[in-house]
Amino acid sequence: MVGSSHEALHVPFPEPREIAALNVDLTETEPVERRVDTLLRAETDEGTYLLVV
């Protein structure tokens, strides 16, 4: 960690103010179903980031 930045998968992002687990059901009205294992939202002073695993 350098300064107040963090790095996830070699992508730097600012210090989170808040992190929330979100619903991982990403299905659409189309017959194709898409799901993720984990979906996190990180609120930072520079904006909002989503981490999709």
mmCIF entry with sequence, helices, sheets and N, C-alpha, C, O atoms, coordinates in Angstrom:
data_MODEL
# 
_entry.id   MODEL 
# 
_entity.id                         1 
_entity.type                       polymer 
_entity.pdbx_number_of_molecules   1 
# 
_entity_poly.entity_id                      1 
_entity_poly.type                           'polypeptide(L)' 
_entity_poly.nstd_linkage                   no 
_entity_poly.nstd_monomer                   no 
_entity_poly.pdbx_seq_one_letter_code       MVGSSHEALHVPFPEPREIAALNVDLTETEPVERRVDTLLRAETDEGTYLLVV 
_entity_poly.pdbx_seq_one_letter_code_can   MVGSSHEALHVPFPEPREIAALNVDLTETEPVERRVDTLLRAETDEGTYLLVV 
_entity_poly.pdbx_strand_id                 A 
# 
loop_
_entity_poly_seq.entity_id 
_entity_poly_seq.num 
_entity_poly_seq.mon_id 
_entity_poly_seq.hetero 
1 1  MET n 
1 2  VAL n 
1 3  GLY n 
1 4  SER n 
1 5  SER n 
1 6  HIS n 
1 7  GLU n 
1 8  ALA n 
1 9  LEU n 
1 10 HIS n 
1 11 VAL n 
1 12 PRO n 
1 13 PHE n 
1 14 PRO n 
1 15 GLU n 
1 16 PRO n 
1 17 ARG n 
1 18 GLU n 
1 19 ILE n 
1 20 ALA n 
1 21 ALA n 
1 22 LEU n 
1 23 ASN n 
1 24 VAL n 
1 25 ASP n 
1 26 LEU n 
1 27 THR n 
1 28 GLU n 
1 29 THR n 
1 30 GLU n 
1 31 PRO n 
1 32 VAL n 
1 33 GLU n 
1 34 ARG n 
1 35 ARG n 
1 36 VAL n 
1 37 ASP n 
1 38 THR n 
1 39 LEU n 
1 40 LEU n 
1 41 ARG n 
1 42 ALA n 
1 43 GLU n 
1 44 THR n 
1 45 ASP n 
1 46 GLU n 
1 47 GLY n 
1 48 THR n 
1 49 TYR n 
1 50 LEU n 
1 51 LEU n 
1 52 VAL n 
1 53 VAL n 
# 
_struct_asym.id          A 
_struct_asym.entity_id   1 
# 
loop_
_struct_sheet.id 
_struct_sheet.type 
_struct_sheet.number_strands 
_struct_sheet.details 
AA1 ? 2 ? 
AA2 ? 3 ? 
# 
loop_
_struct_sheet_order.sheet_id 
_struct_sheet_order.range_id_1 
_struct_sheet_order.range_id_2 
_struct_sheet_order.offset 
_struct_sheet_order.sense 
AA1 1 2 ? anti-parallel 
AA2 1 2 ? anti-parallel 
AA2 2 3 ? anti-parallel 
# 
loop_
_struct_sheet_range.sheet_id 
_struct_sheet_range.id 
_struct_sheet_range.beg_label_comp_id 
_struct_sheet_range.beg_label_asym_id 
_struct_sheet_range.beg_label_seq_id 
_struct_sheet_range.pdbx_beg_PDB_ins_code 
_struct_sheet_range.end_label_comp_id 
_struct_sheet_range.end_label_asym_id 
_struct_sheet_range.end_label_seq_id 
_struct_sheet_range.pdbx_end_PDB_ins_code 
_struct_sheet_range.beg_auth_comp_id 
_struct_sheet_range.beg_auth_asym_id 
_struct_sheet_range.beg_auth_seq_id 
_struct_sheet_range.end_auth_comp_id 
_struct_sheet_range.end_auth_asym_id 
_struct_sheet_range.end_auth_seq_id 
AA1 1 SER A 5  ? ALA A 8  ? SER A 5  ALA A 8  
AA1 2 VAL A 11 ? PRO A 14 ? VAL A 11 PRO A 14 
AA2 1 PRO A 16 ? ALA A 21 ? PRO A 16 ALA A 21 
AA2 2 LEU A 39 ? THR A 44 ? LEU A 39 THR A 44 
AA2 3 GLY A 47 ? VAL A 52 ? GLY A 47 VAL A 52 
# 
loop_
_atom_site.group_PDB 
_atom_site.id 
_atom_site.type_symbol 
_atom_site.label_atom_id 
_atom_site.label_alt_id 
_atom_site.label_comp_id 
_atom_site.label_asym_id 
_atom_site.label_entity_id 
_atom_site.label_seq_id 
_atom_site.pdbx_PDB_ins_code 
_atom_site.Cartn_x 
_atom_site.Cartn_y 
_atom_site.Cartn_z 
_atom_site.occupancy 
_atom_site.B_iso_or_equiv 
_atom_site.pdbx_formal_charge 
_atom_site.auth_seq_id 
_atom_site.auth_comp_id 
_atom_site.auth_asym_id 
_atom_site.auth_atom_id 
_atom_site.pdbx_PDB_model_num 
ATOM 1   N N  . MET A 1 1  ? 0.852   -1.168  0.000   1.00 0.00 ? 1  MET A N  1 
ATOM 2   C CA . MET A 1 1  ? 0.000   0.000   0.000   1.00 0.00 ? 1  MET A CA 1 
ATOM 3   C C  . MET A 1 1  ? 0.894   1.225   0.000   1.00 0.00 ? 1  MET A C  1 
ATOM 4   O O  . MET A 1 1  ? 1.799   1.333   0.827   1.00 0.00 ? 1  MET A O  1 
ATOM 5   N N  . VAL A 1 2  ? 0.653   2.142   -0.910  1.00 0.00 ? 2  VAL A N  1 
ATOM 6   C CA . VAL A 1 2  ? 1.398   3.387   -1.000  1.00 0.00 ? 2  VAL A CA 1 
ATOM 7   C C  . VAL A 1 2  ? 0.442   4.527   -0.696  1.00 0.00 ? 2  VAL A C  1 
ATOM 8   O O  . VAL A 1 2  ? -0.592  4.642   -1.354  1.00 0.00 ? 2  VAL A O  1 
ATOM 9   N N  . GLY A 1 3  ? 0.752   5.374   0.278   1.00 0.00 ? 3  GLY A N  1 
ATOM 10  C CA . GLY A 1 3  ? -0.141  6.478   0.628   1.00 0.00 ? 3  GLY A CA 1 
ATOM 11  C C  . GLY A 1 3  ? -1.488  5.957   1.073   1.00 0.00 ? 3  GLY A C  1 
ATOM 12  O O  . GLY A 1 3  ? -1.566  5.042   1.893   1.00 0.00 ? 3  GLY A O  1 
ATOM 13  N N  . SER A 1 4  ? -2.565  6.544   0.529   1.00 0.00 ? 4  SER A N  1 
ATOM 14  C CA . SER A 1 4  ? -3.909  6.095   0.904   1.00 0.00 ? 4  SER A CA 1 
ATOM 15  C C  . SER A 1 4  ? -4.556  5.268   -0.206  1.00 0.00 ? 4  SER A C  1 
ATOM 16  O O  . SER A 1 4  ? -5.771  5.070   -0.195  1.00 0.00 ? 4  SER A O  1 
ATOM 17  N N  . SER A 1 5  ? -3.765  4.785   -1.162  1.00 0.00 ? 5  SER A N  1 
ATOM 18  C CA . SER A 1 5  ? -4.311  3.958   -2.248  1.00 0.00 ? 5  SER A CA 1 
ATOM 19  C C  . SER A 1 5  ? -4.141  2.482   -1.921  1.00 0.00 ? 5  SER A C  1 
ATOM 20  O O  . SER A 1 5  ? -3.237  2.098   -1.178  1.00 0.00 ? 5  SER A O  1 
ATOM 21  N N  . HIS A 1 6  ? -5.009  1.673   -2.476  1.00 0.00 ? 6  HIS A N  1 
ATOM 22  C CA . HIS A 1 6  ? -4.923  0.220   -2.385  1.00 0.00 ? 6  HIS A CA 1 
ATOM 23  C C  . HIS A 1 6  ? -4.796  -0.305  -3.802  1.00 0.00 ? 6  HIS A C  1 
ATOM 24  O O  . HIS A 1 6  ? -4.936  0.441   -4.771  1.00 0.00 ? 6  HIS A O  1 
ATOM 25  N N  . GLU A 1 7  ? -4.530  -1.594  -3.911  1.00 0.00 ? 7  GLU A N  1 
ATOM 26  C CA . GLU A 1 7  ? -4.424  -2.206  -5.221  1.00 0.00 ? 7  GLU A CA 1 
ATOM 27  C C  . GLU A 1 7  ? -5.136  -3.552  -5.186  1.00 0.00 ? 7  GLU A C  1 
ATOM 28  O O  . GLU A 1 7  ? -4.918  -4.353  -4.278  1.00 0.00 ? 7  GLU A O  1 
ATOM 29  N N  . ALA A 1 8  ? -5.988  -3.796  -6.181  1.00 0.00 ? 8  ALA A N  1 
ATOM 30  C CA . ALA A 1 8  ? -6.670  -5.077  -6.324  1.00 0.00 ? 8  ALA A CA 1 
ATOM 31  C C  . ALA A 1 8  ? -6.400  -5.572  -7.731  1.00 0.00 ? 8  ALA A C  1 
ATOM 32  O O  . ALA A 1 8  ? -6.735  -4.898  -8.704  1.00 0.00 ? 8  ALA A O  1 
ATOM 33  N N  . LEU A 1 9  ? -5.796  -6.746  -7.844  1.00 0.00 ? 9  LEU A N  1 
ATOM 34  C CA . LEU A 1 9  ? -5.446  -7.304  -9.142  1.00 0.00 ? 9  LEU A CA 1 
ATOM 35  C C  . LEU A 1 9  ? -4.607  -6.315  -9.949  1.00 0.00 ? 9  LEU A C  1 
ATOM 36  O O  . LEU A 1 9  ? -4.797  -6.168  -11.157 1.00 0.00 ? 9  LEU A O  1 
ATOM 37  N N  . HIS A 1 10 ? -3.688  -5.647  -9.281  1.00 0.00 ? 10 HIS A N  1 
ATOM 38  C CA . HIS A 1 10 ? -2.766  -4.683  -9.886  1.00 0.00 ? 10 HIS A CA 1 
ATOM 39  C C  . HIS A 1 10 ? -3.461  -3.446  -10.446 1.00 0.00 ? 10 HIS A C  1 
ATOM 40  O O  . HIS A 1 10 ? -2.904  -2.754  -11.297 1.00 0.00 ? 10 HIS A O  1 
ATOM 41  N N  . VAL A 1 11 ? -4.677  -3.164  -9.973  1.00 0.00 ? 11 VAL A N  1 
ATOM 42  C CA . VAL A 1 11 ? -5.398  -1.954  -10.370 1.00 0.00 ? 11 VAL A CA 1 
ATOM 43  C C  . VAL A 1 11 ? -5.539  -1.078  -9.128  1.00 0.00 ? 11 VAL A C  1 
ATOM 44  O O  . VAL A 1 11 ? -6.225  -1.463  -8.181  1.00 0.00 ? 11 VAL A O  1 
ATOM 45  N N  . PRO A 1 12 ? -4.898  0.095   -9.116  1.00 0.00 ? 12 PRO A N  1 
ATOM 46  C CA . PRO A 1 12 ? -4.985  0.951   -7.929  1.00 0.00 ? 12 PRO A CA 1 
ATOM 47  C C  . PRO A 1 12 ? -6.374  1.572   -7.779  1.00 0.00 ? 12 PRO A C  1 
ATOM 48  O O  . PRO A 1 12 ? -7.013  1.921   -8.771  1.00 0.00 ? 12 PRO A O  1 
ATOM 49  N N  . PHE A 1 13 ? -6.834  1.708   -6.536  1.00 0.00 ? 13 PHE A N  1 
ATOM 50  C CA . PHE A 1 13 ? -8.060  2.443   -6.261  1.00 0.00 ? 13 PHE A CA 1 
ATOM 51  C C  . PHE A 1 13 ? -7.938  3.095   -4.895  1.00 0.00 ? 13 PHE A C  1 
ATOM 52  O O  . PHE A 1 13 ? -7.177  2.621   -4.051  1.00 0.00 ? 13 PHE A O  1 
ATOM 53  N N  . PRO A 1 14 ? -8.683  4.187   -4.659  1.00 0.00 ? 14 PRO A N  1 
ATOM 54  C CA . PRO A 1 14 ? -8.562  4.950   -3.419  1.00 0.00 ? 14 PRO A CA 1 
ATOM 55  C C  . PRO A 1 14 ? -9.042  4.176   -2.192  1.00 0.00 ? 14 PRO A C  1 
ATOM 56  O O  . PRO A 1 14 ? -9.687  3.134   -2.307  1.00 0.00 ? 14 PRO A O  1 
ATOM 57  N N  . GLU A 1 15 ? -8.713  4.708   -1.018  1.00 0.00 ? 15 GLU A N  1 
ATOM 58  C CA . GLU A 1 15 ? -9.144  4.145   0.271   1.00 0.00 ? 15 GLU A CA 1 
ATOM 59  C C  . GLU A 1 15 ? -10.673 4.113   0.324   1.00 0.00 ? 15 GLU A C  1 
ATOM 60  O O  . GLU A 1 15 ? -11.301 5.161   0.177   1.00 0.00 ? 15 GLU A O  1 
ATOM 61  N N  . PRO A 1 16 ? -11.295 2.940   0.529   1.00 0.00 ? 16 PRO A N  1 
ATOM 62  C CA . PRO A 1 16 ? -12.760 2.869   0.611   1.00 0.00 ? 16 PRO A CA 1 
ATOM 63  C C  . PRO A 1 16 ? -13.290 3.563   1.868   1.00 0.00 ? 16 PRO A C  1 
ATOM 64  O O  . PRO A 1 16 ? -12.689 3.466   2.938   1.00 0.00 ? 16 PRO A O  1 
ATOM 65  N N  . ARG A 1 17 ? -14.414 4.260   1.730   1.00 0.00 ? 17 ARG A N  1 
ATOM 66  C CA . ARG A 1 17 ? -15.146 4.791   2.878   1.00 0.00 ? 17 ARG A CA 1 
ATOM 67  C C  . ARG A 1 17 ? -16.165 3.774   3.351   1.00 0.00 ? 17 ARG A C  1 
ATOM 68  O O  . ARG A 1 17 ? -16.482 3.705   4.539   1.00 0.00 ? 17 ARG A O  1 
ATOM 69  N N  . GLU A 1 18 ? -16.683 2.975   2.408   1.00 0.00 ? 18 GLU A N  1 
ATOM 70  C CA . GLU A 1 18 ? -17.721 1.985   2.714   1.00 0.00 ? 18 GLU A CA 1 
ATOM 71  C C  . GLU A 1 18 ? -17.635 0.864   1.691   1.00 0.00 ? 18 GLU A C  1 
ATOM 72  O O  . GLU A 1 18 ? -17.387 1.117   0.512   1.00 0.00 ? 18 GLU A O  1 
ATOM 73  N N  . ILE A 1 19 ? -17.838 -0.383  2.136   1.00 0.00 ? 19 ILE A N  1 
ATOM 74  C CA . ILE A 1 19 ? -17.889 -1.538  1.244   1.00 0.00 ? 19 ILE A CA 1 
ATOM 75  C C  . ILE A 1 19 ? -19.166 -2.299  1.561   1.00 0.00 ? 19 ILE A C  1 
ATOM 76  O O  . ILE A 1 19 ? -19.480 -2.534  2.728   1.00 0.00 ? 19 ILE A O  1 
ATOM 77  N N  . ALA A 1 20 ? -19.910 -2.689  0.517   1.00 0.00 ? 20 ALA A N  1 
ATOM 78  C CA . ALA A 1 20 ? -21.163 -3.406  0.709   1.00 0.00 ? 20 ALA A CA 1 
ATOM 79  C C  . ALA A 1 20 ? -21.209 -4.613  -0.221  1.00 0.00 ? 20 ALA A C  1 
ATOM 80  O O  . ALA A 1 20 ? -20.857 -4.507  -1.396  1.00 0.00 ? 20 ALA A O  1 
ATOM 81  N N  . ALA A 1 21 ? -21.641 -5.761  0.301   1.00 0.00 ? 21 ALA A N  1 
ATOM 82  C CA . ALA A 1 21 ? -21.875 -6.940  -0.528  1.00 0.00 ? 21 ALA A CA 1 
ATOM 83  C C  . ALA A 1 21 ? -23.207 -6.745  -1.246  1.00 0.00 ? 21 ALA A C  1 
ATOM 84  O O  . ALA A 1 21 ? -24.193 -6.347  -0.625  1.00 0.00 ? 21 ALA A O  1 
ATOM 85  N N  . LEU A 1 22 ? -23.243 -7.024  -2.555  1.00 0.00 ? 22 LEU A N  1 
ATOM 86  C CA . LEU A 1 22 ? -24.439 -6.827  -3.366  1.00 0.00 ? 22 LEU A CA 1 
ATOM 87  C C  . LEU A 1 22 ? -24.968 -8.161  -3.867  1.00 0.00 ? 22 LEU A C  1 
ATOM 88  O O  . LEU A 1 22 ? -24.281 -9.180  -3.785  1.00 0.00 ? 22 LEU A O  1 
ATOM 89  N N  . ASN A 1 23 ? -26.182 -8.152  -4.383  1.00 0.00 ? 23 ASN A N  1 
ATOM 90  C CA . ASN A 1 23 ? -26.805 -9.337  -4.943  1.00 0.00 ? 23 ASN A CA 1 
ATOM 91  C C  . ASN A 1 23 ? -25.975 -9.826  -6.133  1.00 0.00 ? 23 ASN A C  1 
ATOM 92  O O  . ASN A 1 23 ? -25.620 -9.030  -7.002  1.00 0.00 ? 23 ASN A O  1 
ATOM 93  N N  . VAL A 1 24 ? -25.666 -11.112 -6.183  1.00 0.00 ? 24 VAL A N  1 
ATOM 94  C CA . VAL A 1 24 ? -24.817 -11.664 -7.238  1.00 0.00 ? 24 VAL A CA 1 
ATOM 95  C C  . VAL A 1 24 ? -25.621 -12.242 -8.409  1.00 0.00 ? 24 VAL A C  1 
ATOM 96  O O  . VAL A 1 24 ? -25.031 -12.816 -9.324  1.00 0.00 ? 24 VAL A O  1 
ATOM 97  N N  . ASP A 1 25 ? -26.941 -12.105 -8.403  1.00 0.00 ? 25 ASP A N  1 
ATOM 98  C CA . ASP A 1 25 ? -27.772 -12.576 -9.504  1.00 0.00 ? 25 ASP A CA 1 
ATOM 99  C C  . ASP A 1 25 ? -27.782 -11.501 -10.593 1.00 0.00 ? 25 ASP A C  1 
ATOM 100 O O  . ASP A 1 25 ? -28.440 -10.470 -10.451 1.00 0.00 ? 25 ASP A O  1 
ATOM 101 N N  . LEU A 1 26 ? -27.050 -11.750 -11.678 1.00 0.00 ? 26 LEU A N  1 
ATOM 102 C CA . LEU A 1 26 ? -26.935 -10.777 -12.764 1.00 0.00 ? 26 LEU A CA 1 
ATOM 103 C C  . LEU A 1 26 ? -27.705 -11.214 -14.004 1.00 0.00 ? 26 LEU A C  1 
ATOM 104 O O  . LEU A 1 26 ? -27.347 -10.846 -15.122 1.00 0.00 ? 26 LEU A O  1 
ATOM 105 N N  . THR A 1 27 ? -28.762 -11.999 -13.808 1.00 0.00 ? 27 THR A N  1 
ATOM 106 C CA . THR A 1 27 ? -29.532 -12.474 -14.951 1.00 0.00 ? 27 THR A CA 1 
ATOM 107 C C  . THR A 1 27 ? -30.283 -11.322 -15.614 1.00 0.00 ? 27 THR A C  1 
ATOM 108 O O  . THR A 1 27 ? -30.594 -10.319 -14.972 1.00 0.00 ? 27 THR A O  1 
ATOM 109 N N  . GLU A 1 28 ? -30.563 -11.477 -16.878 1.00 0.00 ? 28 GLU A N  1 
ATOM 110 C CA . GLU A 1 28 ? -31.297 -10.480 -17.654 1.00 0.00 ? 28 GLU A CA 1 
ATOM 111 C C  . GLU A 1 28 ? -32.611 -11.095 -18.109 1.00 0.00 ? 28 GLU A C  1 
ATOM 112 O O  . GLU A 1 28 ? -32.898 -12.250 -17.797 1.00 0.00 ? 28 GLU A O  1 
ATOM 113 N N  . THR A 1 29 ? -33.405 -10.337 -18.840 1.00 0.00 ? 29 THR A N  1 
ATOM 114 C CA . THR A 1 29 ? -34.655 -10.881 -19.373 1.00 0.00 ? 29 THR A CA 1 
ATOM 115 C C  . THR A 1 29 ? -34.400 -11.847 -20.517 1.00 0.00 ? 29 THR A C  1 
ATOM 116 O O  . THR A 1 29 ? -35.304 -12.575 -20.925 1.00 0.00 ? 29 THR A O  1 
ATOM 117 N N  . GLU A 1 30 ? -33.174 -11.862 -21.041 1.00 0.00 ? 30 GLU A N  1 
ATOM 118 C CA . GLU A 1 30 ? -32.781 -12.817 -22.081 1.00 0.00 ? 30 GLU A CA 1 
ATOM 119 C C  . GLU A 1 30 ? -32.615 -14.203 -21.438 1.00 0.00 ? 30 GLU A C  1 
ATOM 120 O O  . GLU A 1 30 ? -32.451 -14.297 -20.222 1.00 0.00 ? 30 GLU A O  1 
ATOM 121 N N  . PRO A 1 31 ? -32.655 -15.281 -22.241 1.00 0.00 ? 31 PRO A N  1 
ATOM 122 C CA . PRO A 1 31 ? -32.515 -16.621 -21.667 1.00 0.00 ? 31 PRO A CA 1 
ATOM 123 C C  . PRO A 1 31 ? -31.105 -16.944 -21.153 1.00 0.00 ? 31 PRO A C  1 
ATOM 124 O O  . PRO A 1 31 ? -30.916 -17.989 -20.530 1.00 0.00 ? 31 PRO A O  1 
ATOM 125 N N  . VAL A 1 32 ? -30.103 -16.071 -21.397 1.00 0.00 ? 32 VAL A N  1 
ATOM 126 C CA . VAL A 1 32 ? -28.739 -16.323 -20.935 1.00 0.00 ? 32 VAL A CA 1 
ATOM 127 C C  . VAL A 1 32 ? -28.617 -15.887 -19.473 1.00 0.00 ? 32 VAL A C  1 
ATOM 128 O O  . VAL A 1 32 ? -28.959 -14.757 -19.124 1.00 0.00 ? 32 VAL A O  1 
ATOM 129 N N  . GLU A 1 33 ? -28.133 -16.783 -18.635 1.00 0.00 ? 33 GLU A N  1 
ATOM 130 C CA . GLU A 1 33 ? -27.978 -16.477 -17.214 1.00 0.00 ? 33 GLU A CA 1 
ATOM 131 C C  . GLU A 1 33 ? -26.516 -16.198 -16.904 1.00 0.00 ? 33 GLU A C  1 
ATOM 132 O O  . GLU A 1 33 ? -25.636 -16.955 -17.313 1.00 0.00 ? 33 GLU A O  1 
ATOM 133 N N  . ARG A 1 34 ? -26.257 -15.118 -16.186 1.00 0.00 ? 34 ARG A N  1 
ATOM 134 C CA . ARG A 1 34 ? -24.893 -14.762 -15.787 1.00 0.00 ? 34 ARG A CA 1 
ATOM 135 C C  . ARG A 1 34 ? -24.878 -14.536 -14.292 1.00 0.00 ? 34 ARG A C  1 
ATOM 136 O O  . ARG A 1 34 ? -25.727 -13.824 -13.756 1.00 0.00 ? 34 ARG A O  1 
ATOM 137 N N  . ARG A 1 35 ? -23.913 -15.141 -13.618 1.00 0.00 ? 35 ARG A N  1 
ATOM 138 C CA . ARG A 1 35 ? -23.773 -14.967 -12.171 1.00 0.00 ? 35 ARG A CA 1 
ATOM 139 C C  . ARG A 1 35 ? -22.309 -14.738 -11.837 1.00 0.00 ? 35 ARG A C  1 
ATOM 140 O O  . ARG A 1 35 ? -21.416 -15.174 -12.564 1.00 0.00 ? 35 ARG A O  1 
ATOM 141 N N  . VAL A 1 36 ? -22.079 -14.060 -10.747 1.00 0.00 ? 36 VAL A N  1 
ATOM 142 C CA . VAL A 1 36 ? -20.726 -13.860 -10.237 1.00 0.00 ? 36 VAL A CA 1 
ATOM 143 C C  . VAL A 1 36 ? -20.666 -14.485 -8.850  1.00 0.00 ? 36 VAL A C  1 
ATOM 144 O O  . VAL A 1 36 ? -21.700 -14.695 -8.217  1.00 0.00 ? 36 VAL A O  1 
ATOM 145 N N  . ASP A 1 37 ? -19.459 -14.782 -8.376  1.00 0.00 ? 37 ASP A N  1 
ATOM 146 C CA . ASP A 1 37 ? -19.304 -15.341 -7.029  1.00 0.00 ? 37 ASP A CA 1 
ATOM 147 C C  . ASP A 1 37 ? -19.453 -14.266 -5.972  1.00 0.00 ? 37 ASP A C  1 
ATOM 148 O O  . ASP A 1 37 ? -20.098 -14.489 -4.947  1.00 0.00 ? 37 ASP A O  1 
ATOM 149 N N  . THR A 1 38 ? -18.866 -13.106 -6.207  1.00 0.00 ? 38 THR A N  1 
ATOM 150 C CA . THR A 1 38 ? -18.904 -12.013 -5.241  1.00 0.00 ? 38 THR A CA 1 
ATOM 151 C C  . THR A 1 38 ? -19.004 -10.692 -5.978  1.00 0.00 ? 38 THR A C  1 
ATOM 152 O O  . THR A 1 38 ? -18.330 -10.493 -6.989  1.00 0.00 ? 38 THR A O  1 
ATOM 153 N N  . LEU A 1 39 ? -19.841 -9.786  -5.483  1.00 0.00 ? 39 LEU A N  1 
ATOM 154 C CA . LEU A 1 39 ? -19.979 -8.451  -6.048  1.00 0.00 ? 39 LEU A CA 1 
ATOM 155 C C  . LEU A 1 39 ? -19.922 -7.457  -4.898  1.00 0.00 ? 39 LEU A C  1 
ATOM 156 O O  . LEU A 1 39 ? -20.819 -7.422  -4.055  1.00 0.00 ? 39 LEU A O  1 
ATOM 157 N N  . LEU A 1 40 ? -18.855 -6.641  -4.865  1.00 0.00 ? 40 LEU A N  1 
ATOM 158 C CA . LEU A 1 40 ? -18.669 -5.663  -3.795  1.00 0.00 ? 40 LEU A CA 1 
ATOM 159 C C  . LEU A 1 40 ? -18.688 -4.248  -4.361  1.00 0.00 ? 40 LEU A C  1 
ATOM 160 O O  . LEU A 1 40 ? -18.162 -3.998  -5.446  1.00 0.00 ? 40 LEU A O  1 
ATOM 161 N N  . ARG A 1 41 ? -19.300 -3.320  -3.616  1.00 0.00 ? 41 ARG A N  1 
ATOM 162 C CA . ARG A 1 41 ? -19.276 -1.907  -3.981  1.00 0.00 ? 41 ARG A CA 1 
ATOM 163 C C  . ARG A 1 41 ? -18.434 -1.182  -2.942  1.00 0.00 ? 41 ARG A C  1 
ATOM 164 O O  . ARG A 1 41 ? -18.696 -1.284  -1.744  1.00 0.00 ? 41 ARG A O  1 
ATOM 165 N N  . ALA A 1 42 ? -17.416 -0.445  -3.403  1.00 0.00 ? 42 ALA A N  1 
ATOM 166 C CA . ALA A 1 42 ? -16.549 0.324   -2.509  1.00 0.00 ? 42 ALA A CA 1 
ATOM 167 C C  . ALA A 1 42 ? -16.787 1.804   -2.767  1.00 0.00 ? 42 ALA A C  1 
ATOM 168 O O  . ALA A 1 42 ? -16.560 2.284   -3.878  1.00 0.00 ? 42 ALA A O  1 
ATOM 169 N N  . GLU A 1 43 ? -17.237 2.525   -1.759  1.00 0.00 ? 43 GLU A N  1 
ATOM 170 C CA . GLU A 1 43 ? -17.434 3.973   -1.840  1.00 0.00 ? 43 GLU A CA 1 
ATOM 171 C C  . GLU A 1 43 ? -16.141 4.647   -1.411  1.00 0.00 ? 43 GLU A C  1 
ATOM 172 O O  . GLU A 1 43 ? -15.640 4.372   -0.320  1.00 0.00 ? 43 GLU A O  1 
ATOM 173 N N  . THR A 1 44 ? -15.585 5.526   -2.246  1.00 0.00 ? 44 THR A N  1 
ATOM 174 C CA . THR A 1 44 ? -14.356 6.243   -1.919  1.00 0.00 ? 44 THR A CA 1 
ATOM 175 C C  . THR A 1 44 ? -14.583 7.734   -2.101  1.00 0.00 ? 44 THR A C  1 
ATOM 176 O O  . THR A 1 44 ? -15.615 8.148   -2.629  1.00 0.00 ? 44 THR A O  1 
ATOM 177 N N  . ASP A 1 45 ? -13.633 8.535   -1.672  1.00 0.00 ? 45 ASP A N  1 
ATOM 178 C CA . ASP A 1 45 ? -13.725 9.977   -1.875  1.00 0.00 ? 45 ASP A CA 1 
ATOM 179 C C  . ASP A 1 45 ? -13.642 10.330  -3.353  1.00 0.00 ? 45 ASP A C  1 
ATOM 180 O O  . ASP A 1 45 ? -14.145 11.379  -3.757  1.00 0.00 ? 45 ASP A O  1 
ATOM 181 N N  . GLU A 1 46 ? -13.019 9.483   -4.175  1.00 0.00 ? 46 GLU A N  1 
ATOM 182 C CA . GLU A 1 46 ? -12.902 9.731   -5.608  1.00 0.00 ? 46 GLU A CA 1 
ATOM 183 C C  . GLU A 1 46 ? -14.043 9.154   -6.424  1.00 0.00 ? 46 GLU A C  1 
ATOM 184 O O  . GLU A 1 46 ? -14.133 9.436   -7.618  1.00 0.00 ? 46 GLU A O  1 
ATOM 185 N N  . GLY A 1 47 ? -14.910 8.364   -5.829  1.00 0.00 ? 47 GLY A N  1 
ATOM 186 C CA . GLY A 1 47 ? -16.045 7.778   -6.544  1.00 0.00 ? 47 GLY A CA 1 
ATOM 187 C C  . GLY A 1 47 ? -16.363 6.382   -6.058  1.00 0.00 ? 47 GLY A C  1 
ATOM 188 O O  . GLY A 1 47 ? -15.837 5.932   -5.040  1.00 0.00 ? 47 GLY A O  1 
ATOM 189 N N  . THR A 1 48 ? -17.227 5.697   -6.792  1.00 0.00 ? 48 THR A N  1 
ATOM 190 C CA . THR A 1 48 ? -17.684 4.353   -6.440  1.00 0.00 ? 48 THR A CA 1 
ATOM 191 C C  . THR A 1 48 ? -17.015 3.333   -7.351  1.00 0.00 ? 48 THR A C  1 
ATOM 192 O O  . THR A 1 48 ? -16.902 3.551   -8.557  1.00 0.00 ? 48 THR A O  1 
ATOM 193 N N  . TYR A 1 49 ? -16.571 2.218   -6.775  1.00 0.00 ? 49 TYR A N  1 
ATOM 194 C CA . TYR A 1 49 ? -15.945 1.132   -7.527  1.00 0.00 ? 49 TYR A CA 1 
ATOM 195 C C  . TYR A 1 49 ? -16.719 -0.154  -7.269  1.00 0.00 ? 49 TYR A C  1 
ATOM 196 O O  . TYR A 1 49 ? -17.213 -0.375  -6.163  1.00 0.00 ? 49 TYR A O  1 
ATOM 197 N N  . LEU A 1 50 ? -16.823 -1.001  -8.290  1.00 0.00 ? 50 LEU A N  1 
ATOM 198 C CA . LEU A 1 50 ? -17.392 -2.335  -8.139  1.00 0.00 ? 50 LEU A CA 1 
ATOM 199 C C  . LEU A 1 50 ? -16.293 -3.351  -8.344  1.00 0.00 ? 50 LEU A C  1 
ATOM 200 O O  . LEU A 1 50 ? -15.523 -3.257  -9.300  1.00 0.00 ? 50 LEU A O  1 
ATOM 201 N N  . LEU A 1 51 ? -16.214 -4.331  -7.443  1.00 0.00 ? 51 LEU A N  1 
ATOM 202 C CA . LEU A 1 51 ? -15.269 -5.446  -7.580  1.00 0.00 ? 51 LEU A CA 1 
ATOM 203 C C  . LEU A 1 51 ? -16.104 -6.682  -7.846  1.00 0.00 ? 51 LEU A C  1 
ATOM 204 O O  . LEU A 1 51 ? -16.865 -7.131  -6.988  1.00 0.00 ? 51 LEU A O  1 
ATOM 205 N N  . VAL A 1 52 ? -15.954 -7.232  -9.053  1.00 0.00 ? 52 VAL A N  1 
ATOM 206 C CA . VAL A 1 52 ? -16.729 -8.395  -9.482  1.00 0.00 ? 52 VAL A CA 1 
ATOM 207 C C  . VAL A 1 52 ? -15.787 -9.588  -9.554  1.00 0.00 ? 52 VAL A C  1 
ATOM 208 O O  . VAL A 1 52 ? -14.796 -9.570  -10.283 1.00 0.00 ? 52 VAL A O  1 
ATOM 209 N N  . VAL A 1 53 ? -16.114 -10.638 -8.780  1.00 0.00 ? 53 VAL A N  1 
ATOM 210 C CA . VAL A 1 53 ? -15.279 -11.847 -8.760  1.00 0.00 ? 53 VAL A CA 1 
ATOM 211 C C  . VAL A 1 53 ? -16.099 -12.986 -9.312  1.00 0.00 ? 53 VAL A C  1 
ATOM 212 O O  . VAL A 1 53 ? -15.612 -14.113 -9.397  1.00 0.00 ? 53 VAL A O  1 
# 
